[in-house]
Amino acid sequence: MLRILHLDTGRELRGGQRQLLLLACGLRERGHDQLIACPHESPLALRARQNGFRVVALDRGAGLPKALRGLRREVLAGGFTVLHAHDGRGQTLSALASLGLDVKRVATRRVTFMPRSFGPIGLHRLQYGPTCDAIVAVSAFIRNLLLRSGIPSAKIEVIHDGIELPAALPDAAGRRQARGQWGLDPEALVVGHVGAFTPEKGQDVLLDALLRFKSVAGIQLLLAGDGPERTSGRITELLGKAGSLVRLTGWIEDLESFFAALDLYVMPSRAEGLGSSALLAMAHGLPVVASRVGGLPEVVEEGRTGWLVPPGSSSDLAIALADAASDRGRLRTFGERARERAALFSSDIMIRQTESLYQRLTLSEFG
């Protein structure tokens, strides 16, 4: 049995936090003892407690030294052998709180910007140097970024994000019910996207593409999520022009119902480490139109499970939407292939590979 402490400093429940929970649940089934350190009363903390995990607060309101002392006490008292940081700040806390301790430190890297390199040594070489035993890159794209930053290849392990495949897909009645929930036309071509409204997610590109494509009758967009860009001038302007073509859901928990309402999923990202929501859509039998950026080409097979378009190009995205809409039979075929493709990214694979990494580290066989 391994004793693992997971760290995450995010204050929202986004892809990284969902992956942490998925991993922790799978490792628990394999008999490993775990603690989750994250901000007090964050969505991750609440969800972790609901799933029966012990949670320790990472809040820094009382000062960084006190937070580090508290975290170090937890590491010592729990006898943890692996500290897994799921974001950059978590990795810094992990390194500082465990200095001099006989533990193995793992850092997951999912962001697409190059690690910072200040001075002759470079901040990233300190962050991923002696205080980090292994780095999990969620895509080959991220791995290549790390290599270009000077990180030794022996420290990097590519482990794709995992998804859970639904046992069955909704029938025609289930699809009608899902569409009725948001007032969607039962016969429309329904396109969907779910994600935080941030610049890199590209909802403005999707809305602009929709406006270019709206002359084709019978298309509707189901847009889920919230965030700082939701009320920006550009998004507000585009939503005003799109009018009844768009349904906004806000944050939703029932992604099963969301995907059941769709014919096509769109991932218009300007940057993306892998694209776990595209994988989820594929698991639900949906073809995907995605930006050719980051790890998305590792997920979407162009001409087989979907379309890849240049990032930031609403005109190219509109052309892909028109092509997708032109043949509903092909959409269904692409969706069937997408579900098969998604099985290669199952959560069982992700959990097993991560467990194997931990075991190699603790047996001093890594690198």
C-alpha positions as CSV (number, residue, x, y, z in Angstrom):
1,M,0.0,0.0,0.0
2,L,1.2,3.5,-0.9
3,R,0.6,6.6,1.1
4,I,-0.1,9.5,-1.2
5,L,-0.7,13.2,-0.6
6,H,-2.3,15.1,-3.5
7,L,-1.9,18.9,-3.6
8,D,-3.9,21.3,-5.7
9,T,-4.3,25.1,-5.2
10,G,-7.1,25.7,-7.7
11,R,-10.2,27.4,-6.4
12,E,-12.5,26.1,-9.2
13,L,-13.6,22.6,-10.2
14,R,-12.0,22.4,-13.7
15,G,-10.4,19.7,-15.6
16,G,-7.3,19.3,-13.4
17,Q,-9.4,19.0,-10.2
18,R,-11.7,16.5,-11.8
19,Q,-8.7,14.4,-12.9
20,L,-7.3,14.5,-9.3
21,L,-10.6,13.1,-8.0
22,L,-10.8,10.5,-10.7
23,L,-7.3,9.4,-9.9
24,A,-7.8,9.4,-6.1
25,C,-11.0,7.3,-6.4
26,G,-9.2,4.7,-8.6
27,L,-6.2,4.5,-6.3
28,R,-8.5,4.0,-3.3
29,E,-10.0,1.0,-5.1
30,R,-6.5,-0.4,-5.4
31,G,-6.0,-0.1,-1.6
32,H,-3.8,3.0,-1.4
33,D,-4.1,5.5,1.5
34,Q,-4.5,9.2,0.4
35,L,-4.9,12.7,1.7
36,I,-6.0,15.7,-0.5
37,A,-4.6,19.1,0.3
38,C,-6.5,22.0,-1.3
39,P,-8.0,25.4,-0.5
40,H,-10.6,25.2,2.3
41,E,-14.2,25.0,1.0
42,S,-13.1,25.0,-2.6
43,P,-15.3,22.9,-4.9
44,L,-12.5,20.3,-4.9
45,A,-12.5,20.1,-1.1
46,L,-16.3,19.8,-1.0
47,R,-16.3,17.1,-3.6
48,A,-13.5,15.2,-2.0
49,R,-15.2,15.1,1.3
50,Q,-18.4,13.9,-0.4
51,N,-16.4,11.0,-1.8
52,G,-15.1,10.1,1.6
53,F,-11.5,11.5,1.4
54,R,-9.8,13.3,4.2
55,V,-9.0,16.9,3.3
56,V,-6.4,19.3,4.7
57,A,-6.7,23.1,4.0
58,L,-4.0,24.8,1.9
59,D,-5.2,28.3,2.6
60,R,-2.5,30.9,3.0
61,G,-4.5,33.5,4.9
62,A,-2.5,32.9,8.0
63,G,0.8,33.3,6.1
64,L,2.9,31.0,4.0
65,P,5.3,29.8,6.8
66,K,2.4,28.6,8.9
67,A,0.8,26.9,5.9
68,L,4.1,25.1,5.1
69,R,4.5,24.0,8.7
70,G,1.0,22.6,8.8
71,L,1.6,20.7,5.5
72,R,4.9,19.4,6.7
73,R,3.3,18.1,9.9
74,E,0.7,16.2,7.8
75,V,3.5,14.7,5.7
76,L,5.3,13.5,8.8
77,A,2.3,12.3,10.7
78,G,0.8,10.5,7.8
79,G,4.0,8.7,6.7
80,F,3.4,9.7,3.1
81,T,5.8,8.3,0.6
82,V,4.5,10.2,-2.5
83,L,3.6,13.9,-2.8
84,H,1.8,14.5,-6.0
85,A,1.3,18.2,-6.9
86,H,-1.4,18.7,-9.6
87,D,-0.6,22.4,-10.4
88,G,2.4,24.7,-10.3
89,R,1.8,26.3,-7.0
90,G,1.1,23.0,-5.5
91,Q,4.5,21.8,-6.7
92,T,6.2,24.8,-5.0
93,L,4.4,24.0,-1.7
94,S,5.2,20.4,-2.0
95,A,8.9,21.1,-2.4
96,L,9.2,23.6,0.4
97,A,7.1,21.6,2.9
98,S,9.1,18.4,2.3
99,L,12.7,19.7,2.2
100,G,15.0,17.0,3.7
101,L,12.3,14.4,4.0
102,D,12.5,11.0,2.4
103,V,9.5,11.3,0.0
104,K,9.0,11.1,-3.7
105,R,7.6,14.2,-5.4
106,V,5.5,14.1,-8.6
107,A,4.3,17.1,-10.5
108,T,1.6,17.1,-13.1
109,R,2.1,19.6,-15.9
110,R,-1.0,20.4,-18.1
111,V,-0.5,24.1,-19.0
112,T,0.8,24.9,-22.5
113,F,3.1,27.9,-21.8
114,M,6.8,27.3,-21.6
115,P,8.2,27.0,-18.0
116,R,9.7,30.3,-16.9
117,S,13.5,30.5,-17.2
118,F,14.9,33.4,-15.2
119,G,18.7,33.8,-14.7
120,P,21.4,31.4,-15.6
121,I,19.8,28.5,-13.7
122,G,16.2,29.1,-14.5
123,L,13.2,29.0,-12.2
124,H,11.8,25.8,-13.9
125,R,15.1,24.0,-13.2
126,L,14.6,24.7,-9.5
127,Q,11.0,23.8,-9.6
128,Y,11.6,20.5,-11.5
129,G,15.1,19.9,-10.3
130,P,16.2,18.1,-7.1
131,T,12.9,18.7,-5.4
132,C,10.9,16.9,-8.2
133,D,11.4,13.2,-8.9
134,A,9.0,12.9,-11.9
135,I,6.8,15.1,-14.1
136,V,3.5,13.8,-15.5
137,A,2.9,15.4,-18.9
138,V,-0.7,15.1,-19.9
139,S,0.2,15.0,-23.6
140,A,3.2,14.5,-25.9
141,F,2.8,18.2,-26.7
142,I,3.5,19.1,-23.1
143,R,6.4,16.7,-22.9
144,N,8.0,18.4,-25.9
145,L,7.6,21.8,-24.2
146,L,9.3,20.5,-21.1
147,L,12.1,19.0,-23.2
148,R,12.7,22.3,-25.0
149,S,12.9,24.0,-21.6
150,G,15.8,21.7,-20.6
151,I,14.0,19.2,-18.4
152,P,15.7,15.8,-18.7
153,S,13.6,13.3,-20.6
154,A,14.1,10.7,-17.9
155,K,12.0,12.7,-15.5
156,I,9.0,13.1,-17.8
157,E,6.2,10.5,-18.1
158,V,3.4,11.1,-20.6
159,I,0.1,10.0,-18.9
160,H,-3.0,11.2,-20.7
161,D,-6.0,12.5,-18.8
162,G,-8.5,9.7,-18.3
163,I,-12.3,9.6,-18.8
164,E,-15.0,7.3,-17.8
165,L,-17.0,5.8,-20.7
166,P,-20.8,5.6,-20.2
167,A,-22.0,2.1,-20.4
168,A,-24.7,3.0,-22.9
169,L,-25.7,6.0,-25.0
170,P,-29.2,7.6,-24.8
171,D,-31.9,6.4,-27.2
172,A,-34.0,8.8,-29.3
173,A,-36.4,9.4,-26.4
174,G,-33.5,10.3,-24.2
175,R,-32.1,12.7,-26.7
176,R,-35.5,14.4,-27.1
177,Q,-35.8,14.8,-23.3
178,A,-32.3,16.2,-23.1
179,R,-33.1,18.8,-25.8
180,G,-36.4,19.7,-24.3
181,Q,-34.6,20.6,-21.0
182,W,-33.0,23.6,-22.8
183,G,-35.8,24.3,-25.3
184,L,-33.8,23.0,-28.3
185,D,-35.4,22.0,-31.6
186,P,-35.6,18.2,-31.8
187,E,-34.6,18.3,-35.4
188,A,-31.9,21.0,-35.2
189,L,-28.2,20.3,-35.7
190,V,-27.1,21.0,-32.1
191,V,-23.5,21.9,-31.5
192,G,-22.1,22.1,-28.0
193,H,-19.2,23.3,-25.9
194,V,-18.5,23.2,-22.2
195,G,-15.6,25.0,-20.4
196,A,-14.6,28.0,-18.4
197,F,-15.0,31.3,-20.1
198,T,-11.4,32.3,-20.4
199,P,-9.5,33.7,-23.4
200,E,-7.7,30.5,-24.2
201,K,-11.0,28.5,-24.5
202,G,-12.1,30.5,-27.5
203,Q,-15.8,30.8,-27.0
204,D,-15.7,34.1,-29.0
205,V,-14.2,32.2,-32.0
206,L,-17.1,29.6,-31.8
207,L,-19.8,32.3,-31.5
208,D,-18.3,34.2,-34.5
209,A,-18.2,31.0,-36.5
210,L,-21.8,30.4,-35.6
211,L,-22.8,33.8,-36.9
212,R,-21.0,33.1,-40.2
213,F,-22.8,29.8,-40.4
214,K,-26.3,30.9,-39.3
215,S,-27.6,31.2,-42.8
216,V,-27.8,27.4,-42.8
217,A,-31.1,26.6,-41.3
218,G,-31.5,24.4,-38.2
219,I,-28.3,24.9,-36.2
220,Q,-28.3,25.7,-32.5
221,L,-25.5,26.1,-30.0
222,L,-25.6,24.8,-26.4
223,L,-22.9,26.6,-24.4
224,A,-22.1,25.5,-20.9
225,G,-19.8,27.1,-18.3
226,D,-19.0,30.4,-16.8
227,G,-16.0,32.6,-16.0
228,P,-14.4,36.0,-16.4
229,E,-15.0,36.3,-20.1
230,R,-18.7,35.5,-19.9
231,T,-19.6,39.1,-19.4
232,S,-16.9,40.6,-21.6
233,G,-17.8,43.1,-24.2
234,R,-16.9,40.8,-27.1
235,I,-18.8,37.8,-25.8
236,T,-21.8,39.9,-24.9
237,E,-21.8,41.5,-28.4
238,L,-21.7,38.1,-30.1
239,L,-24.4,36.6,-27.9
240,G,-26.6,39.5,-28.7
241,K,-26.2,38.9,-32.5
242,A,-26.7,35.2,-32.1
243,G,-29.9,35.6,-30.2
244,S,-32.0,32.4,-30.1
245,L,-29.4,30.4,-31.8
246,V,-27.6,30.0,-28.5
247,R,-28.7,28.4,-25.2
248,L,-26.5,29.3,-22.2
249,T,-26.6,26.8,-19.3
250,G,-24.1,28.2,-16.9
251,W,-22.2,25.6,-14.8
252,I,-23.8,22.2,-15.0
253,E,-23.2,19.0,-13.1
254,D,-25.2,16.7,-15.4
255,L,-22.9,16.4,-18.3
256,E,-24.7,13.2,-19.3
257,S,-27.7,15.2,-20.2
258,F,-25.6,17.9,-21.8
259,F,-23.9,15.5,-24.2
260,A,-27.1,13.6,-24.9
261,A,-28.6,16.8,-26.5
262,L,-25.7,17.2,-29.0
263,D,-24.9,16.1,-32.5
264,L,-21.4,17.6,-32.6
265,Y,-18.9,18.9,-30.0
266,V,-16.7,21.9,-30.7
267,M,-13.3,22.7,-28.9
268,P,-12.3,26.1,-30.3
269,S,-9.3,26.5,-27.9
270,R,-6.4,28.8,-28.5
271,A,-4.3,26.7,-26.2
272,E,-5.0,23.2,-24.7
273,G,-2.8,20.8,-22.8
274,L,-4.8,17.8,-24.0
275,G,-8.6,18.5,-24.1
276,S,-10.4,16.3,-21.6
277,S,-13.8,17.7,-22.5
278,A,-13.3,16.7,-26.1
279,L,-12.5,13.2,-24.8
280,L,-15.6,13.1,-22.7
281,A,-17.7,14.2,-25.7
282,M,-16.2,11.4,-27.8
283,A,-16.9,8.9,-25.0
284,H,-20.5,9.9,-25.4
285,G,-20.4,9.1,-29.1
286,L,-19.9,12.6,-30.5
287,P,-17.7,13.7,-33.3
288,V,-15.5,16.7,-32.5
289,V,-14.4,19.9,-34.3
290,A,-11.3,21.1,-32.5
291,S,-8.4,23.5,-32.9
292,R,-5.2,22.1,-34.2
293,V,-3.4,23.2,-31.1
294,G,-1.6,21.6,-28.0
295,G,-2.6,18.0,-27.3
296,L,-5.9,18.1,-29.3
297,P,-4.4,16.4,-32.4
298,E,-3.5,13.5,-30.1
299,V,-7.2,13.1,-29.3
300,V,-9.1,14.0,-32.5
301,E,-8.3,12.0,-35.7
302,E,-9.0,14.3,-38.6
303,G,-11.3,12.8,-41.2
304,R,-12.1,9.8,-38.9
305,T,-13.5,11.1,-35.6
306,G,-13.8,14.8,-36.5
307,W,-12.2,17.9,-37.9
308,L,-9.1,20.0,-37.0
309,V,-8.9,23.7,-37.8
310,P,-6.4,26.5,-37.2
311,P,-6.7,28.0,-33.7
312,G,-8.4,31.4,-33.6
313,S,-9.9,31.2,-37.1
314,S,-13.7,31.6,-37.0
315,S,-13.8,31.3,-40.8
316,D,-12.1,27.9,-40.9
317,L,-14.3,26.8,-38.0
318,A,-17.4,27.9,-39.9
319,I,-16.3,25.9,-42.9
320,A,-15.8,22.8,-40.7
321,L,-19.3,23.2,-39.2
322,A,-20.8,23.5,-42.7
323,D,-19.0,20.3,-43.7
324,A,-20.2,18.5,-40.6
325,A,-23.8,19.6,-41.2
326,S,-23.8,18.5,-44.8
327,D,-23.9,14.7,-44.0
328,R,-25.7,13.5,-40.9
329,G,-24.9,9.9,-41.7
330,R,-21.2,10.7,-41.6
331,L,-21.6,12.5,-38.3
332,R,-23.0,9.3,-36.8
333,T,-20.2,7.2,-38.2
334,F,-17.6,9.7,-36.9
335,G,-19.3,9.5,-33.5
336,E,-19.1,5.7,-33.4
337,R,-15.4,5.9,-34.2
338,A,-14.9,8.7,-31.6
339,R,-16.3,6.5,-28.9
340,E,-13.9,3.7,-29.8
341,R,-11.1,6.2,-29.8
342,A,-12.0,7.5,-26.4
343,A,-11.7,4.0,-24.9
344,L,-7.9,4.4,-25.4
345,F,-8.0,7.2,-22.9
346,S,-10.0,5.4,-20.2
347,S,-9.6,6.4,-16.6
348,D,-8.4,2.8,-15.8
349,I,-5.4,3.3,-18.0
350,M,-4.6,6.7,-16.5
351,I,-4.9,5.3,-12.9
352,R,-2.9,2.2,-13.7
353,Q,0.0,4.2,-15.3
354,T,0.1,6.6,-12.5
355,E,0.2,3.8,-9.9
356,S,3.0,2.2,-11.8
357,L,4.9,5.5,-11.8
358,Y,4.5,5.8,-8.0
359,Q,5.7,2.2,-7.5
360,R,8.8,2.7,-9.7
361,L,9.7,5.8,-7.8
362,T,9.3,4.3,-4.4
363,L,11.4,1.4,-5.5
364,S,14.1,3.8,-6.8
365,E,13.8,2.4,-10.3
366,F,12.7,5.6,-12.1
367,G,15.3,7.5,-14.1
